[in-house]
């Protein structure tokens, strides 16, 4: 007997749905039948990784999403996600930060921010967090925060775990005083403010169990950490990375006041170095937790011990260090370290601005940079970056982008240029021709948005490496030329222009699997009759996605007669397994009524009836 998904009991189907992405649930299973809709609506623990502004299918399940990871610099709207429990921002802007408010996300339990914000940006959010506005918040990784202006916060008994960076060590007792139930606290102190001992709060029997204190690298200030030890008598796990005047005095203090301690990790520098010799065997007998201490290193021998590490560990350490600091510290110390530096495959440089006095330093490390990301008006001479593999330019200046028209980057594998701020776009059409003239022989993916390519050059050559291409406006002639030049193209996105060009011989492309076609904004539906010409070149296509924007104040009869490409698909795309049609509709009062809603439902029914042999989805998306 043939088994189908519908025959499974609800419990198994829900289990299967739990492993599916939101987009897959929306495209493949939503609106198939009432039972599936009810089961999808019963899911309570959906997660979403947001790489751009929310799409309609994500908003459809917004109240069911409890975990979100944001990886985009685009403006987003968090208001629909009222039940969000966990929010992680891997990339973030001020727009994202300002929306993290208790009235917007009242159920937040877990919050993690990147370090891209300074303490001024996070001041208001820190005030809400440490004043119990987020009454359900248990874990908070707040990035960089500083002392509040009034030097106090109210009680925040819900918080259990805190991780922060701060320029001021006095933030520690302040947080301990505010978070009376805190059990895990990790802080990295980046400044050199001394501990204000007379102002220390009176804290009795704080329940903190794990305390991690990290001091800024290369800092030699000896903080009075002893006065913090007195405030946390119940700590069981202690990790200290700091500088102290006397190492032996510090660990004796710890063993005396932290009687519940069962684990001690440390990387402690004694500065200035004392001449006294410490017997490591005696040290281990002071407290059972010290038995794991392996060795004591004097500061003067640090470099020697670093060189004793194997190449694999040095390589991993170097990956965490900023490129400019890495070369300033380790370059030309010896041949071995130079060789390791040159072997790094993910060494990256990200810039938003470039001071004129820093340009020389960037030029010196340029040959070693593999990933270069420039946002805004930062200025560099790209000719020095001869070995970059990934180049990302976002809202870059005309002068920087136009360097690509004369510089050849032989190692470049991934290129992304986003230029929403550019006024003159036609000049970059020449740059496109340089790509296909083979000036970028290693290029695998190329995304250059809003660039119009209206002509080809007779010198175009074969580009066997290119597999992903996203461009702006092209017509059928350019489409044919690109497919001919890129035999291994797998993913292709473009804006389709109508064309009078008629090819006499169609050279079919057998490797293209995913095609995204964007119709020019407000183009008349009748022009879709030209689309079959584009389909005829790609018989192995598996996924087809179409975007159309409607300007009309009403839905015309043409949409009821439209065949949604079924004739062309049946004739030219035998391998198609998924078809998605985004119908973007400008909002208007005339469109928001019961009559129009019935028309939308009829259009949806016609679409589903027409396409039944593969996954299909018609998405009506109101914009504006």
Buried (B, 14 or more C-beta within 10 A) or exposed (E): EEEEEEEEEEEEBBEEBEEBEBBBBBBBBBEEEEEBEEBBEEBEEBEBBBEEEBBBBBBBBBBBBBBBBBEBBBEBEBEBBEBBBBBBBBBBBEEBBEBBBBEBBBBBBBBBBBEBBEBEBBBEBBBBBBBBBBEEBBBBBBBBBBBBEEEEBEBBEBBBBBBBBBBBBBBBBBBBBBBEBBBBBBBBBBEBBEBBEEEBEEBEEBBBBBBBBBBBEEBEBBBBBBBBBEBBBBBBBBBBBBBBEEBBEBBBBBBEBBEEBEEBEBEBBBBEEEEEEEEEEEBBEBBEBBEEBEEBBBEEEEEEEBEEEEEEEBBEBBEEBEBBEBBEEBBEEEEEBBEBBEEBEEBBBBBEEBEEEBBEEBBBBBEBBBBBBBBBBBBBEBEBBBBBBBBBBBBBBEEBBBBBEEBEBEBBBBBBBBBEEBEEEEEBBBBBBBBBBBBBBEBBBBBBBBBBBEEBEEEBEEBEBBBBBBBBBBBBBBBBBBBBBBBBBBBBBBBBBBBEEEBEEEEEBEEBBBBBBBBBEEBEBEEBEBBBBBBBBBBBBBBBBBBBBBEBEEBEEEBEEBEBBBEBBEEBBEEBEBBBBBBBBBEBEEBEEEEBEEBBEEBBEBBBEBBEEBBBBBBBBEEE
